[in-house]
């Protein structure tokens, strides 16, 4: 969030720079809002990007994340209409990472509709492309989701084969959201196989990640920059200037 705030501060110094990079800032704010479970704010930010004159790739990225917002909010009508325009096999010339992300979003939707064969097909395409591009987060998310699919199908061995490397990869990134998701599945798998010791370890691990994420969310929500998720039109609110870090210099 500090990175988005600093990028916004830099862009405000030059009106043309602000106009050019505003969609990227809206996209960053949307991603942050979604990670904080602020779905209305995330929808507003991503919708702003989709309506903007940003590059086609940025608008597709925003659309894919908007689809996840609709999926999590159970907005089926909007989701179906949006996904019809995001077919990974017919998307215009886009990067491999965006095409892989499109396969993942369709796989996620198929999973929630219990269309497990379709979900597996989409996610295997995601994995092929994500592995080729070293997209570690997309790879780990796809593995966890495949683990849930195999668990739902009663195949605990294949489920374990998916979630174990996902957990290892997520710990290297590191990504607490994926680790929390994977550890929840591990709890169920160890309980199903009767491994009480590992089940207790997984329960404790899941609890630790849950507490860490709650703490991070609370701390982030107290920052003045958090209010930027409500900014859509006009001049952004004045905020304290954050020191520049290597990550913020990308803009």
VODRENLO-907962 format. One line per field, with one value per residue: residue in three letters; x, y, z of N, C-alpha, C, CB in turn; residue number from 1. Coordinates in steps of 0.02 Angstrom, whole numbers, plus 50000, padded with zeros to 5 digits. Glycine has a CB too. Example, Ala and Ser with C-alpha at 12.3 -4.5 7.8 and 13.67 -1.06 7.14 Angstrom:
REM residues 2
residuo [ALA,SER]
n_u [50660,50642]
n_v [49716,49888]
n_w [50390,50354]
ca_u [50615,50684]
ca_v [49775,49947]
ca_w [50390,50357]
c_u [50660,50645]
c_v [49835,50002]
c_w [50390,50394]
cb_u [50565,50704]
cb_v [49776,49970]
cb_w [50452,50286]
num [1,2]
***
This chain:
REM residues 251
residuo [UNK,UNK,UNK,UNK,UNK,UNK,UNK,UNK,UNK,UNK,UNK,UNK,UNK,UNK,UNK,UNK,UNK,UNK,UNK,UNK,UNK,UNK,UNK,UNK,UNK,UNK,UNK,UNK,UNK,UNK,UNK,UNK,UNK,UNK,UNK,UNK,UNK,UNK,UNK,UNK,UNK,UNK,UNK,UNK,UNK,UNK,UNK,UNK,UNK,UNK,UNK,UNK,UNK,UNK,UNK,UNK,UNK,UNK,UNK,UNK,UNK,UNK,UNK,UNK,UNK,UNK,UNK,UNK,UNK,UNK,UNK,UNK,UNK,UNK,UNK,UNK,UNK,UNK,UNK,UNK,UNK,UNK,UNK,UNK,UNK,UNK,UNK,UNK,UNK,UNK,UNK,UNK,UNK,UNK,UNK,UNK,UNK,UNK,UNK,UNK,UNK,UNK,UNK,UNK,UNK,UNK,UNK,UNK,UNK,UNK,UNK,UNK,UNK,UNK,UNK,UNK,UNK,UNK,UNK,UNK,UNK,UNK,UNK,UNK,UNK,UNK,UNK,UNK,UNK,UNK,UNK,UNK,UNK,UNK,UNK,UNK,UNK,UNK,UNK,UNK,UNK,UNK,UNK,UNK,UNK,UNK,UNK,UNK,UNK,UNK,UNK,UNK,UNK,UNK,UNK,UNK,UNK,UNK,UNK,UNK,UNK,UNK,UNK,UNK,UNK,UNK,UNK,UNK,UNK,UNK,UNK,UNK,UNK,UNK,UNK,UNK,UNK,UNK,UNK,UNK,UNK,UNK,UNK,UNK,UNK,UNK,UNK,UNK,UNK,UNK,UNK,UNK,UNK,UNK,UNK,UNK,UNK,UNK,UNK,UNK,UNK,UNK,UNK,UNK,UNK,UNK,UNK,UNK,UNK,UNK,UNK,UNK,UNK,UNK,UNK,UNK,UNK,UNK,UNK,UNK,UNK,UNK,UNK,UNK,UNK,UNK,UNK,UNK,UNK,UNK,UNK,UNK,UNK,UNK,UNK,UNK,UNK,UNK,UNK,UNK,UNK,UNK,UNK,UNK,UNK,UNK,UNK,UNK,UNK,UNK,UNK]
n_u [50041,50099,50183,50095,50043,50158,50190,50079,50100,50215,50168,50075,50149,50169,50057,50033,50099,50023,49898,49934,49976,49874,49775,49856,49880,49751,49728,49823,49771,49650,49691,49749,49636,49557,49636,49617,49489,49394,49276,49184,49255,49362,49295,49252,49375,49435,49337,49346,49471,49443,49355,49437,49562,49670,49806,49770,49810,49818,49685,49628,49690,49632,49499,49502,49529,49417,49322,49351,49313,49174,49146,49178,49083,48968,48901,48827,48767,48836,48962,48958,48935,49051,49155,49130,49192,49321,49386,49517,49568,49535,49574,49643,49809,49907,50010,50095,50078,49957,49867,49880,49830,49698,49654,49662,49564,49447,49456,49441,49310,49243,49271,49196,49072,49065,49107,49212,49297,49311,49370,49493,49550,49566,49653,49766,49814,49845,49950,50047,50083,50114,50222,50316,50341,50387,50294,50265,50166,50046,50064,50068,49940,49860,49897,49851,49714,49688,49717,49607,49506,49536,49521,49385,49339,49369,49497,49622,49759,49809,49769,49852,49972,49965,49945,50055,50180,50132,50121,50255,50309,50237,50289,50414,50394,50371,50198,50067,49928,49909,49974,49890,49773,49818,49857,49735,49676,49767,49742,49616,49650,49743,49662,49569,49649,49682,49796,49840,49940,50004,49892,49862,49976,49955,49837,49885,49977,49892,49817,49917,49951,49828,49813,49922,49886,49769,49823,49906,49809,49736,49834,49864,49740,49737,49821,49845,49850,49764,49638,49640,49581,49451,49455,49409,49371,49419,49540,49662,49661,49760,49906,50027,50196,50283,50442,50546,50562,50654,50556,50457,50509,50482,50377]
n_v [49940,50060,50076,50104,50224,50304,50305,50373,50497,50539,50547,50648,50762,50797,50835,50769,50649,50597,50577,50480,50371,50345,50238,50124,50148,50142,50006,49946,49990,49924,49789,49789,49821,49708,49610,49646,49610,49705,49717,49798,49916,49865,49821,49945,50008,49920,49922,50054,50052,49964,50041,50141,50223,50140,50025,49878,49760,49795,49825,49700,49629,49696,49661,49522,49514,49580,49486,49388,49457,49466,49329,49295,49372,49314,49357,49308,49336,49450,49395,49288,49359,49437,49341,49283,49367,49346,49233,49123,49060,49135,49263,49423,49466,49439,49436,49286,49268,49335,49261,49138,49175,49199,49070,49017,49090,49049,48915,48923,48970,48861,48764,48809,48789,48656,48588,48487,48419,48512,48614,48554,48542,48677,48721,48643,48692,48819,48787,48736,48850,48941,48879,48884,49019,49050,49092,49101,49123,49105,48973,48907,48938,48872,48740,48719,48736,48630,48530,48543,48507,48370,48322,48344,48251,48136,48085,48071,48049,48104,48233,48268,48262,48376,48485,48483,48522,48648,48713,48717,48797,48915,48954,48994,49109,49237,49190,49226,49215,49108,49008,48998,48952,48830,48762,48744,48647,48544,48512,48449,48341,48266,48233,48153,48045,47995,48034,48091,48164,48243,48310,48391,48471,48537,48605,48695,48765,48823,48905,48992,49059,49118,49207,49289,49348,49415,49508,49581,49634,49715,49809,49868,49925,50031,50125,50287,50282,50181,50232,50271,50177,50214,50316,50374,50470,50638,50740,50650,50614,50708,50639,50574,50578,50437,50358,50323,50162,50024,49951,50044,50123,50075,50132]
n_w [50000,50036,49928,49821,49867,49868,49731,49684,49743,49675,49543,49554,49551,49422,49302,49175,49193,49296,49235,49141,49218,49305,49287,49318,49453,49504,49480,49566,49688,49685,49691,49818,49896,49872,49932,50061,50083,50050,49957,49886,49866,49793,49678,49627,49598,49503,49403,49363,49300,49194,49119,49077,48970,48970,48932,48834,48898,49034,49058,49036,49140,49250,49226,49245,49382,49427,49393,49488,49602,49578,49581,49714,49776,49738,49622,49501,49374,49324,49325,49231,49113,49106,49102,48980,48893,48919,48873,48877,48765,48658,48679,48632,48570,48704,48852,48908,49044,49074,48997,49061,49186,49150,49116,49245,49317,49251,49285,49423,49432,49373,49469,49582,49531,49533,49422,49394,49302,49197,49271,49307,49181,49140,49242,49226,49107,49152,49241,49154,49080,49182,49247,49145,49139,49263,49361,49512,49613,49546,49506,49632,49683,49588,49609,49741,49720,49631,49721,49808,49720,49690,49820,49839,49750,49814,49807,49899,49898,49776,49799,49907,49839,49765,49855,49941,49870,49837,49960,49996,49894,49915,50037,50001,49927,50005,50034,50127,50113,50022,50093,50205,50144,50090,50207,50269,50189,50209,50343,50333,50251,50328,50435,50369,50331,50453,50520,50659,50726,50628,50587,50698,50694,50573,50604,50700,50622,50528,50613,50656,50536,50510,50619,50595,50473,50510,50598,50511,50425,50514,50554,50430,50400,50486,50438,50361,50223,50188,50164,50034,49952,49933,49846,49691,49594,49544,49634,49726,49904,50023,50088,50206,50151,50096,50121,49979,49907,49833,49762,49733,49635,49511,49445]
ca_u [50000,50145,50209,50044,50039,50217,50182,50029,50132,50260,50129,50039,50193,50167,49989,50033,50119,49966,49847,49960,49984,49816,49747,49898,49870,49685,49735,49857,49724,49601,49723,49755,49569,49535,49674,49590,49419,49352,49255,49152,49308,49399,49254,49253,49441,49445,49290,49375,49524,49412,49324,49487,49597,49732,49825,49724,49832,49799,49612,49614,49709,49579,49438,49511,49521,49347,49286,49360,49269,49105,49142,49176,49022,48911,48867,48831,48750,48893,49020,48950,48943,49121,49197,49120,49239,49389,49404,49590,49586,49519,49598,49691,49880,49923,50067,50082,50055,49886,49829,49881,49784,49630,49639,49652,49499,49396,49460,49412,49237,49219,49274,49140,49012,49073,49124,49281,49337,49327,49417,49559,49577,49589,49709,49825,49840,49876,50013,50096,50105,50144,50288,50362,50355,50407,50242,50261,50103,49994,50076,50048,49867,49832,49909,49804,49646,49686,49713,49538,49466,49547,49492,49312,49327,49386,49564,49664,49830,49824,49761,49913,50025,49957,49950,50122,50224,50103,50140,50327,50320,50209,50334,50473,50378,50319,50130,50028,49861,49912,49992,49830,49728,49846,49856,49666,49667,49809,49705,49565,49682,49771,49605,49540,49694,49692,49863,49821,49997,50012,49832,49871,50026,49923,49791,49925,50004,49836,49801,49971,49943,49767,49827,49968,49849,49725,49865,49926,49750,49720,49885,49855,49679,49747,49864,49806,49847,49709,49580,49645,49538,49388,49466,49395,49370,49447,49607,49669,49671,49828,49930,50098,50241,50322,50509,50547,50596,50668,50496,50416,50541,50461,50331]
ca_v [50000,50117,50084,50138,50292,50341,50314,50425,50561,50557,50564,50711,50818,50812,50816,50719,50585,50575,50551,50420,50314,50338,50170,50078,50160,50113,49933,49930,50000,49869,49728,49796,49817,49639,49573,49665,49590,49763,49699,49854,49961,49831,49824,50014,50022,49881,49947,50116,50034,49934,50095,50191,50213,50105,49974,49821,49710,49817,49818,49629,49612,49722,49621,49456,49524,49597,49422,49356,49494,49443,49260,49294,49406,49276,49398,49261,49366,49491,49351,49252,49408,49458,49285,49270,49410,49331,49164,49122,49033,49184,49330,49452,49457,49459,49400,49218,49272,49353,49204,49089,49200,49189,48999,49006,49118,49003,48855,48939,48972,48792,48729,48829,48761,48583,48560,48471,48403,48575,48649,48523,48559,48746,48730,48611,48742,48871,48762,48732,48917,48972,48849,48908,49089,49059,49130,49058,49129,49072,48901,48882,48942,48820,48676,48713,48726,48561,48489,48544,48469,48299,48308,48340,48189,48079,48061,48105,48043,48154,48298,48280,48274,48445,48536,48484,48568,48715,48741,48730,48854,48975,48974,49025,49173,49198,49214,49202,49196,49041,48963,48988,48911,48763,48730,48724,48583,48493,48490,48401,48281,48226,48206,48100,47987,47972,48053,48140,48208,48294,48351,48442,48518,48577,48650,48748,48805,48862,48956,49042,49100,49157,49262,49335,49385,49461,49562,49622,49671,49768,49861,49903,49964,50090,50172,50337,50262,50134,50269,50280,50130,50247,50369,50354,50528,50700,50737,50604,50648,50720,50588,50580,50551,50380,50354,50281,50098,49999,49927,50099,50157,50045,50177]
ca_w [50000,50037,49860,49782,49892,49845,49659,49676,49761,49621,49484,49566,49539,49350,49279,49120,49223,49336,49188,49108,49265,49350,49286,49356,49524,49520,49481,49628,49744,49681,49717,49891,49926,49869,49982,50126,50082,50039,49889,49851,49845,49740,49617,49601,49569,49441,49353,49338,49253,49135,49080,49060,48907,48985,48884,48835,48947,49100,49064,49044,49209,49295,49214,49277,49454,49437,49391,49553,49648,49566,49604,49787,49798,49712,49571,49446,49310,49302,49315,49167,49059,49102,49082,48909,48856,48943,48854,48867,48700,48605,48698,48584,48588,48773,48879,48933,49113,49074,48972,49115,49236,49124,49127,49317,49338,49226,49326,49489,49423,49362,49534,49624,49501,49538,49356,49411,49243,49165,49315,49300,49115,49142,49288,49196,49059,49194,49267,49099,49063,49241,49257,49092,49151,49333,49397,49571,49649,49505,49511,49698,49687,49546,49643,49798,49694,49608,49781,49831,49672,49702,49885,49829,49713,49857,49792,49948,49879,49725,49832,49944,49790,49741,49907,49973,49835,49840,50024,49993,49850,49947,50091,49971,49896,50038,50024,50184,50091,49993,50148,50244,50103,50086,50273,50283,50154,50243,50403,50313,50224,50382,50472,50328,50331,50521,50546,50710,50743,50575,50587,50749,50669,50521,50638,50730,50568,50501,50663,50654,50476,50518,50665,50561,50423,50545,50624,50454,50402,50562,50550,50366,50401,50528,50403,50324,50152,50178,50139,49961,49915,49920,49797,49622,49551,49571,49662,49783,49969,50044,50134,50222,50099,50119,50090,49920,49912,49765,49728,49709,49579,49448,49411]
c_u [50043,50172,50159,50039,50098,50213,50132,50059,50177,50221,50093,50083,50192,50100,49989,50052,50061,49913,49870,49960,49925,49785,49788,49888,49802,49689,49770,49811,49671,49629,49730,49687,49544,49571,49649,49516,49371,49326,49222,49204,49348,49360,49256,49319,49451,49398,49315,49430,49494,49383,49375,49517,49666,49747,49777,49744,49813,49724,49592,49632,49656,49515,49443,49502,49449,49304,49292,49317,49197,49096,49136,49113,48959,48868,48868,48817,48808,48953,49016,48962,49016,49165,49188,49167,49311,49408,49479,49611,49572,49539,49644,49762,49894,49982,50046,50054,49981,49844,49824,49832,49711,49609,49624,49583,49442,49397,49429,49336,49209,49220,49214,49073,49013,49082,49199,49325,49358,49379,49487,49591,49604,49653,49772,49856,49875,49945,50066,50125,50140,50214,50339,50383,50378,50358,50225,50194,50047,50002,50051,49972,49833,49839,49861,49734,49638,49682,49642,49493,49473,49518,49416,49293,49345,49455,49614,49738,49849,49816,49824,49971,50022,49973,50019,50171,50198,50124,50215,50342,50295,50254,50396,50457,50393,50251,50085,49958,49860,49929,49931,49781,49753,49843,49786,49651,49707,49775,49655,49595,49709,49716,49574,49583,49709,49760,49853,49878,50004,49950,49838,49923,49996,49873,49828,49953,49951,49818,49853,49964,49882,49778,49873,49932,49801,49763,49886,49868,49733,49770,49877,49794,49686,49790,49822,49800,49788,49648,49582,49600,49470,49394,49456,49401,49401,49517,49609,49679,49744,49848,50003,50140,50283,50390,50507,50587,50610,50606,50455,50446,50520,50413,50367]
c_v [50063,50130,50122,50211,50334,50354,50370,50493,50585,50583,50631,50771,50841,50788,50763,50650,50555,50544,50485,50360,50304,50268,50119,50085,50132,50037,49911,49936,49945,49804,49730,49788,49745,49597,49587,49646,49649,49759,49756,49903,49930,49834,49894,50029,49985,49905,50012,50102,50007,49988,50146,50178,50181,50054,49915,49769,49731,49810,49745,49606,49635,49681,49553,49461,49543,49534,49385,49391,49471,49371,49256,49327,49372,49318,49359,49293,49407,49448,49316,49299,49428,49401,49268,49312,49394,49258,49162,49098,49082,49255,49357,49442,49484,49417,49330,49221,49290,49295,49149,49109,49190,49116,48985,49031,49074,48938,48864,48940,48902,48752,48745,48805,48684,48551,48541,48453,48465,48613,48621,48541,48630,48753,48696,48657,48798,48848,48758,48800,48951,48944,48875,48980,49103,49103,49091,49063,49095,48997,48873,48884,48886,48751,48666,48700,48656,48513,48486,48504,48394,48278,48299,48276,48127,48049,48097,48103,48097,48225,48316,48295,48345,48495,48539,48529,48640,48750,48759,48791,48919,48999,49008,49095,49233,49230,49184,49180,49125,48990,48948,48942,48839,48726,48708,48656,48528,48467,48436,48336,48236,48196,48147,48036,47962,47987,48110,48189,48263,48338,48407,48494,48565,48627,48709,48794,48851,48919,49011,49088,49145,49217,49313,49378,49435,49521,49609,49664,49728,49825,49902,49948,50028,50143,50224,50318,50216,50169,50281,50233,50160,50301,50343,50414,50588,50691,50689,50642,50656,50669,50601,50548,50496,50381,50307,50217,50074,49979,49985,50133,50130,50090,50242]
c_w [50000,49967,49816,49802,49867,49770,49645,49691,49705,49561,49492,49551,49466,49322,49224,49146,49262,49290,49158,49155,49312,49347,49323,49431,49546,49525,49545,49688,49744,49708,49792,49924,49926,49921,50053,50133,50078,49967,49851,49825,49788,49674,49585,49567,49504,49386,49322,49287,49188,49089,49054,48991,48918,48929,48889,48887,49018,49110,49070,49114,49258,49287,49248,49353,49471,49436,49457,49606,49640,49591,49679,49815,49773,49664,49505,49378,49282,49286,49247,49109,49050,49077,49008,48866,48874,48929,48839,48798,48643,48624,48644,48609,48658,48796,48902,49004,49117,49049,49025,49170,49214,49132,49201,49339,49313,49265,49395,49485,49413,49427,49577,49595,49501,49470,49359,49351,49205,49206,49308,49233,49113,49185,49263,49143,49097,49216,49213,49084,49121,49255,49206,49105,49223,49372,49460,49607,49611,49507,49577,49707,49647,49578,49701,49773,49665,49667,49808,49785,49684,49770,49878,49791,49752,49844,49837,49929,49828,49753,49871,49897,49761,49796,49939,49936,49835,49904,50024,49950,49882,50003,50064,49945,49942,50027,50078,50162,50064,50047,50192,50208,50101,50153,50293,50250,50188,50306,50386,50287,50279,50426,50435,50330,50401,50551,50596,50726,50691,50569,50638,50728,50617,50552,50668,50677,50538,50548,50662,50594,50481,50563,50633,50510,50455,50572,50568,50429,50449,50557,50486,50368,50442,50493,50365,50250,50137,50147,50064,49922,49898,49867,49726,49575,49585,49596,49720,49848,49984,50097,50150,50167,50129,50086,50031,49933,49841,49727,49699,49649,49512,49410,49393]
cb_u [49953,50202,50223,49976,50038,50281,50158,49969,50172,50304,50078,50014,50264,50227,49954,50081,50180,49936,49834,50031,50046,49764,49738,49972,49874,49633,49775,49919,49691,49579,49792,49786,49520,49547,49748,49598,49403,49391,49208,49103,49354,49413,49181,49240,49496,49432,49220,49404,49571,49357,49273,49543,49605,49728,49898,49722,49908,49820,49577,49653,49777,49565,49427,49580,49569,49322,49313,49434,49275,49089,49203,49238,49023,48867,48902,48782,48688,48911,49024,48880,48899,49145,49180,49047,49224,49394,49363,49622,49548,49445,49634,49676,49925,49861,50099,50146,50096,49874,49861,49951,49797,49625,49698,49707,49490,49407,49532,49438,49219,49263,49339,49139,49004,49014,49110,49282,49298,49264,49394,49553,49523,49534,49691,49808,49783,49833,50004,50063,50046,50099,50284,50328,50294,50478,50179,50316,50086,49997,50151,50082,49842,49865,49981,49806,49632,49747,49759,49513,49487,49622,49508,49288,49366,49336,49582,49654,49846,49778,49700,49930,50020,49886,49898,50149,50236,50026,50125,50365,50285,50139,50354,50500,50305,50334,50104,50023,49837,49964,50048,49795,49724,49919,49885,49616,49687,49877,49669,49520,49738,49818,49552,49532,49760,49680,49911,49800,50061,50025,49770,49892,50086,49887,49752,49981,50033,49775,49796,50039,49938,49712,49858,50025,49810,49689,49927,49953,49690,49720,49955,49850,49622,49780,49911,49839,49912,49689,49574,49717,49529,49360,49537,49325,49298,49404,49631,49727,49637,49837,49921,50114,50286,50285,50561,50578,50554,50715,50453,50406,50616,50429,50271]
cb_v [50000,50105,50016,50104,50293,50302,50248,50412,50553,50498,50510,50714,50800,50777,50877,50741,50594,50633,50602,50433,50324,50390,50148,50088,50236,50133,49909,49975,50069,49859,49718,49865,49862,49610,49589,49740,49549,49831,49640,49891,49978,49757,49806,50064,50003,49806,49958,50158,49981,49884,50131,50192,50281,50069,49950,49788,49701,49890,49849,49587,49645,49796,49613,49427,49577,49647,49378,49356,49571,49446,49220,49330,49478,49249,49468,49204,49410,49543,49299,49220,49470,49481,49223,49285,49483,49345,49141,49079,48969,49182,49329,49527,49492,49449,49439,49176,49324,49415,49176,49081,49274,49210,48954,49042,49190,48989,48833,49006,49016,48757,48747,48904,48786,48552,48612,48415,48355,48619,48645,48447,48550,48792,48701,48543,48770,48887,48694,48702,48960,48962,48773,48903,49131,49089,49141,49076,49203,49098,48886,48923,49010,48820,48671,48778,48779,48545,48516,48617,48486,48283,48364,48401,48191,48026,48072,48074,47973,48145,48296,48219,48224,48456,48524,48413,48546,48712,48691,48669,48843,48959,48914,48982,49174,49191,49197,49256,49245,49038,48992,49056,48940,48766,48777,48778,48589,48523,48550,48431,48300,48269,48260,48123,48005,47900,48075,48105,48167,48260,48308,48410,48480,48532,48612,48719,48760,48817,48925,49007,49056,49113,49235,49296,49337,49425,49534,49578,49623,49740,49830,49853,49923,50070,50135,50405,50229,50101,50335,50271,50065,50277,50399,50323,50544,50726,50807,50555,50608,50792,50517,50547,50607,50314,50331,50318,50045,49941,49887,50150,50152,49977,50192]
cb_w [50060,50087,49830,49789,49969,49861,49626,49722,49827,49600,49469,49638,49559,49312,49255,49064,49269,49376,49132,49083,49305,49333,49214,49338,49540,49467,49420,49638,49738,49610,49684,49909,49887,49799,49977,50137,50143,50052,49893,49898,49904,49760,49633,49658,49619,49455,49383,49396,49284,49155,49121,49113,48870,49053,48895,48765,48943,49112,49003,48992,49226,49280,49139,49260,49480,49384,49334,49574,49636,49490,49580,49815,49773,49769,49563,49457,49316,49355,49371,49162,49072,49171,49124,48889,48871,49018,48792,48919,48687,48590,48766,48573,48536,48820,48937,48931,49152,49031,48907,49145,49251,49051,49102,49358,49311,49151,49334,49514,49363,49309,49571,49632,49429,49574,49297,49460,49197,49155,49388,49307,49060,49170,49356,49166,49015,49255,49298,49036,49040,49302,49253,49024,49137,49337,49352,49619,49662,49433,49503,49754,49662,49477,49667,49841,49639,49564,49834,49835,49599,49699,49936,49790,49648,49848,49717,50017,49851,49663,49880,49988,49734,49715,49960,49976,49764,49834,50081,49964,49783,49974,50133,49915,49876,50115,49953,50237,50037,49936,50190,50259,50031,50062,50326,50257,50080,50260,50436,50259,50176,50425,50485,50256,50297,50524,50487,50773,50747,50508,50602,50815,50639,50470,50694,50773,50513,50488,50732,50653,50413,50546,50729,50527,50378,50603,50658,50397,50396,50634,50553,50309,50429,50593,50354,50330,50132,50244,50175,49939,49956,49984,49804,49617,49530,49626,49684,49772,50025,50071,50104,50290,50070,50104,50141,49860,49951,49769,49776,49765,49586,49460,49455]
num [1,2,3,4,5,6,7,8,9,10,11,12,13,14,15,16,17,18,19,20,21,22,23,24,25,26,27,28,29,30,31,32,33,34,35,36,37,38,39,40,41,42,43,44,45,46,47,48,49,50,51,52,53,54,55,56,57,58,59,60,61,62,63,64,65,66,67,68,69,70,71,72,73,74,75,76,77,78,79,80,81,82,83,84,85,86,87,88,89,90,91,92,93,94,95,96,97,98,99,100,101,102,103,104,105,106,107,108,109,110,111,112,113,114,115,116,117,118,119,120,121,122,123,124,125,126,127,128,129,130,131,132,133,134,135,136,137,138,139,140,141,142,143,144,145,146,147,148,149,150,151,152,153,154,155,156,157,158,159,160,161,162,163,164,165,166,167,168,169,170,171,172,173,174,175,176,177,178,179,180,181,182,183,184,185,186,187,188,189,190,191,192,193,194,195,196,197,198,199,200,201,202,203,204,205,206,207,208,209,210,211,212,213,214,215,216,217,218,219,220,221,222,223,224,225,226,227,228,229,230,231,232,233,234,235,236,237,238,239,240,241,242,243,244,245,246,247,248,249,250,251]
***
